[in-house]
Amino acid sequence: MFAVLRIRLSEATAPGAIIDTAVIDKRIINAGGTVNGAGSGRRELAEDILASTTRPGDVIAIDENGEYDVLLCPATSAEAQVIVDQLAEQFTDNGLGAEVGLACYPRDGRSTEILLARAKGQSPDPTDLPHPIVVRDPQMIALHQMIDRVAGSDVTVLLLGETGVGKEVIAETLHQRSPRADGPLVRINCAALPEQLLEGELFGHERGAFTGADKAKAGLIESAEGGTLFLDEVGEIPLSTQVKLLRVLEERKVLRLGARSPTAVDVRIIAATNRDLEADVAAGTFRQDLFFRLHVFPLEIPPLRDRASEIEPLAAVFIASLCEQMHRRSRPRLSASAVAALQAYAWPGNIRELRNVVHRALLLCHGDVISDAHLPLERMGRTIATHHDREVSGAMPMPGRSDPP
């Protein structure tokens, strides 16, 4: 079992080299340090410590560069902490100078590179991720703690929030932190398709189900088998389609158009909306039984104006990613006046609007500093205070929240 580990450690622990070994199962154990002495004795000692501290059955995976050993083991958090403590004690007592710590399960995927970055206490470059994740505000920290709690289950999650707050990013995060992370994440915008097309895309059809259906086609629900289906703008689904979606949630079965019998599916549902679904239920435009099925674990994502501490780091992430897309070598920084203007704006379009404003500023800025002169100040005159005044007056109710009794 440990033959491969012994070979790799012999290669990786030459004098002055770094030992980095991780034991992973939703937690990462990192033993990293410099081997200062020469000779095989120290290498054998490191091997013996790892062999005695870990357990039979641990699976060994080597990264593509052969520089690190990652051990995947079925360990609970408590078991993982015991192994961490034992590694720390053994390495310290034997003078190997290794630093041992327990890192959080990665929030942004399970690729080898990201796992190793987390094990080393580093964060991967946010420009390498499908969507950047910036968590600074206490509300967002609490939200991600709730995500951690629910990610491991198959419970249906309903994401609530204004347009552009990052509901798709949260859906991706839920999927990536779940046991279904190796399965597909299938997305559909329910507001983007007319009723007939939406049903066909969701449920699929059999051959001959309608004119032009010359062959059978699996729907997106079936395509998400073993993974997650993300229903964006779920509040826009027509009533007739809501009935069929309810059946999927209740029975975990999907009936293709033109089929005689349903097909069982193993799919986790995440839905999102910027609408007040409770008000839609009261108005008769959204089924109450479907609402209850979707509203098992609601998560409300605060608007960007309520988490101003994240505006500057988000803008920096967008500057980096957009400069890369534009093949621009220099990455301008934000001036103090630009940061102040960004933080004072109400951001009705939230993160999506912030990205657009940053993109525009990059096109206008030819130097190393983005100032408020590069921002659309004439359009950004609406401040947070003005926005909140409109909310209080009832002109702009927050989505996903019922009015107080």
ChimeraX attribute file (.defattr): number of C-alpha atoms within 10 A of each C-alpha:
attribute: neighborCount
match mode: 1-to-1
recipient: residues
	/A:1	11
	/A:2	15
	/A:3	9
	/A:4	13
	/A:5	21
	/A:6	18
	/A:7	11
	/A:8	17
	/A:9	23
	/A:10	16
	/A:11	13
	/A:12	20
	/A:13	25
	/A:14	19
	/A:15	15
	/A:16	13
	/A:17	15
	/A:18	19
	/A:19	24
	/A:20	24
	/A:21	24
	/A:22	29
	/A:23	26
	/A:24	23
	/A:25	16
	/A:26	20
	/A:27	22
	/A:28	29
	/A:29	28
	/A:30	27
	/A:31	24
	/A:32	21
	/A:33	19
	/A:34	17
	/A:35	21
	/A:36	15
	/A:37	15
	/A:38	12
	/A:39	10
	/A:40	13
	/A:41	10
	/A:42	20
	/A:43	23
	/A:44	15
	/A:45	15
	/A:46	23
	/A:47	20
	/A:48	14
	/A:49	16
	/A:50	21
	/A:51	15
	/A:52	12
	/A:53	16
	/A:54	18
	/A:55	12
	/A:56	11
	/A:57	11
	/A:58	17
	/A:59	15
	/A:60	16
	/A:61	16
	/A:62	15
	/A:63	14
	/A:64	9
	/A:65	6
	/A:66	12
	/A:67	17
	/A:68	21
	/A:69	21
	/A:70	24
	/A:71	20
	/A:72	18
	/A:73	19
	/A:74	15
	/A:75	17
	/A:76	12
	/A:77	14
	/A:78	9
	/A:79	11
	/A:80	22
	/A:81	17
	/A:82	14
	/A:83	20
	/A:84	23
	/A:85	17
	/A:86	18
	/A:87	25
	/A:88	19
	/A:89	14
	/A:90	19
	/A:91	21
	/A:92	14
	/A:93	10
	/A:94	13
	/A:95	12
	/A:96	21
	/A:97	16
	/A:98	23
	/A:99	16
	/A:100	24
	/A:101	20
	/A:102	22
	/A:103	18
	/A:104	13
	/A:105	19
	/A:106	22
	/A:107	18
	/A:108	22
	/A:109	19
	/A:110	15
	/A:111	11
	/A:112	14
	/A:113	13
	/A:114	20
	/A:115	24
	/A:116	24
	/A:117	15
	/A:118	23
	/A:119	29
	/A:120	20
	/A:121	16
	/A:122	12
	/A:123	14
	/A:124	16
	/A:125	13
	/A:126	16
	/A:127	16
	/A:128	10
	/A:129	13
	/A:130	11
	/A:131	17
	/A:132	17
	/A:133	17
	/A:134	15
	/A:135	17
	/A:136	14
	/A:137	16
	/A:138	11
	/A:139	15
	/A:140	17
	/A:141	13
	/A:142	12
	/A:143	18
	/A:144	18
	/A:145	12
	/A:146	13
	/A:147	20
	/A:148	17
	/A:149	12
	/A:150	17
	/A:151	19
	/A:152	15
	/A:153	12
	/A:154	17
	/A:155	16
	/A:156	18
	/A:157	24
	/A:158	25
	/A:159	26
	/A:160	25
	/A:161	22
	/A:162	21
	/A:163	19
	/A:164	18
	/A:165	24
	/A:166	22
	/A:167	23
	/A:168	19
	/A:169	14
	/A:170	21
	/A:171	25
	/A:172	24
	/A:173	22
	/A:174	25
	/A:175	29
	/A:176	21
	/A:177	22
	/A:178	21
	/A:179	16
	/A:180	21
	/A:181	18
	/A:182	13
	/A:183	16
	/A:184	16
	/A:185	21
	/A:186	18
	/A:187	19
	/A:188	19
	/A:189	15
	/A:190	23
	/A:191	16
	/A:192	12
	/A:193	14
	/A:194	11
	/A:195	17
	/A:196	10
	/A:197	11
	/A:198	20
	/A:199	24
	/A:200	16
	/A:201	19
	/A:202	25
	/A:203	22
	/A:204	24
	/A:205	22
	/A:206	18
	/A:207	15
	/A:208	14
	/A:209	16
	/A:210	11
	/A:211	7
	/A:212	8
	/A:213	12
	/A:214	11
	/A:215	10
	/A:216	16
	/A:217	17
	/A:218	16
	/A:219	20
	/A:220	19
	/A:221	27
	/A:222	24
	/A:223	19
	/A:224	21
	/A:225	19
	/A:226	18
	/A:227	23
	/A:228	28
	/A:229	25
	/A:230	26
	/A:231	24
	/A:232	24
	/A:233	20
	/A:234	24
	/A:235	22
	/A:236	19
	/A:237	22
	/A:238	19
	/A:239	15
	/A:240	11
	/A:241	15
	/A:242	20
	/A:243	13
	/A:244	17
	/A:245	21
	/A:246	18
	/A:247	14
	/A:248	21
	/A:249	17
	/A:250	10
	/A:251	11
	/A:252	16
	/A:253	20
	/A:254	23
	/A:255	22
	/A:256	24
	/A:257	22
	/A:258	14
	/A:259	16
	/A:260	9
	/A:261	10
	/A:262	14
	/A:263	13
	/A:264	14
	/A:265	17
	/A:266	15
	/A:267	25
	/A:268	23
	/A:269	23
	/A:270	27
	/A:271	24
	/A:272	26
	/A:273	22
	/A:274	23
	/A:275	20
	/A:276	18
	/A:277	23
	/A:278	17
	/A:279	15
	/A:280	15
	/A:281	15
	/A:282	11
	/A:283	10
	/A:284	11
	/A:285	15
	/A:286	21
	/A:287	20
	/A:288	15
	/A:289	13
	/A:290	18
	/A:291	18
	/A:292	12
	/A:293	16
	/A:294	22
	/A:295	17
	/A:296	12
	/A:297	15
	/A:298	16
	/A:299	20
	/A:300	20
	/A:301	18
	/A:302	19
	/A:303	21
	/A:304	25
	/A:305	23
	/A:306	14
	/A:307	16
	/A:308	17
	/A:309	16
	/A:310	17
	/A:311	21
	/A:312	16
	/A:313	15
	/A:314	19
	/A:315	21
	/A:316	16
	/A:317	20
	/A:318	22
	/A:319	22
	/A:320	21
	/A:321	19
	/A:322	18
	/A:323	18
	/A:324	14
	/A:325	10
	/A:326	12
	/A:327	9
	/A:328	12
	/A:329	9
	/A:330	12
	/A:331	18
	/A:332	20
	/A:333	17
	/A:334	21
	/A:335	14
	/A:336	13
	/A:337	13
	/A:338	20
	/A:339	17
	/A:340	13
	/A:341	18
	/A:342	25
	/A:343	21
	/A:344	17
	/A:345	22
	/A:346	22
	/A:347	23
	/A:348	19
	/A:349	16
	/A:350	19
	/A:351	20
	/A:352	15
	/A:353	16
	/A:354	21
	/A:355	18
	/A:356	13
	/A:357	18
	/A:358	22
	/A:359	19
	/A:360	14
	/A:361	21
	/A:362	23
	/A:363	11
	/A:364	13
	/A:365	16
	/A:366	11
	/A:367	11
	/A:368	13
	/A:369	16
	/A:370	23
	/A:371	18
	/A:372	18
	/A:373	12
	/A:374	17
	/A:375	21
	/A:376	13
	/A:377	14
	/A:378	7
	/A:379	8
	/A:380	15
	/A:381	13
	/A:382	15
	/A:383	17
	/A:384	17
	/A:385	12
	/A:386	13
	/A:387	18
	/A:388	16
	/A:389	13
	/A:390	13
	/A:391	13
	/A:392	11
	/A:393	10
	/A:394	10
	/A:395	11
	/A:396	12
	/A:397	15
	/A:398	18
	/A:399	16
	/A:400	21
	/A:401	16
	/A:402	12
	/A:403	9
	/A:404	4
	/A:405	3
